[in-house]
Every structure is written in structure tokens, then in C-alpha cells.
Amino acid sequence: MDTIWALILPMAVPVYNIVLMLNFFRGIPRELEEAALIDGANQFQTCFRIYVPCAKPSIATLTLFCFITHWNSYFDGLIFSNFPESYPLASFLYTVVVQRDMSLLSMEQIRELSLVDDRTIRCAQIFIALIPIMLIYPFAQKYFVKGMTVGSVKG
């Protein structure tokens, strides 16, 4: 259970994402905050009722960036995990396909793997690694389109 925190915490708050969010918030007009304060909203209400809804496209984009970064980080699993049984999927696929470490497989699985072409195994690895991203992207796509539309119309 402790190894999951070793995989998540080192890249929990990347500086690149902070810079992107900072520039996004700088692009939001200050008049929105002033109007909310005139209407009687406090700082928390202004944040959660004005700024967070405006920032949905950037939050969706950064969430997708973080998910893809964590999903594809096979090296972190190799460094921080002591037991091969607790490897993330990317680390497991890396050890089996690239390093050809067959200690994680049973004899029957090794026999079946020897019957399959190396190119087929690599294609299967790529497809398995893309499944979660293909499932998440359609839900986040509406925020990308909305963010591009909002960013392109300047008044």
C-alpha cells in the first residue's frame, strides 16, 4: 500500500502545470471578480462560483496530462516498487516485453508467449496501454473544444 504513494507524490504537482494554470487565470478578466465582490460574494464564493467554472477547460486539460503522465510512467514503478507483484501495468508490460524478464510469468504463459510474434506482442502492449486513455478522452474532449472557443474569442 505504501508503494502507491511513492508513485503518486513525486509528480503530484508539476511546476509546468502550475505555470499553465497561472497563465490561464491571468487571462480571466478582473471585472468578473469585481462584479462578484460588488454583488456581495466573499473570496471563497468568487473562487468557486466564478473562477473554477471558467477554469474547467484548463482543469480538464491538466487532469488529462497528469493521467497520461502517471499511466505511461513505467520507470517510476521499477524504482519505487519492491515487489514485482505490485508493479503498475506499464512497468509490468515493460519488464515482460522489453526486458524479457520471464520470472513474473508461469511456465504455461511462457510457452504461449513463445508462440506469438514479437511484433504482435508490442502491438498488444500499445493497445492495452491506450485503452484507459481512449475511454477518458471523449469525456474530456468537450472541455478542450470549449476552451479553444473561449480562448479564441477576445473582446
Disulfide bonds with the S-S distance in Angstrom:
none
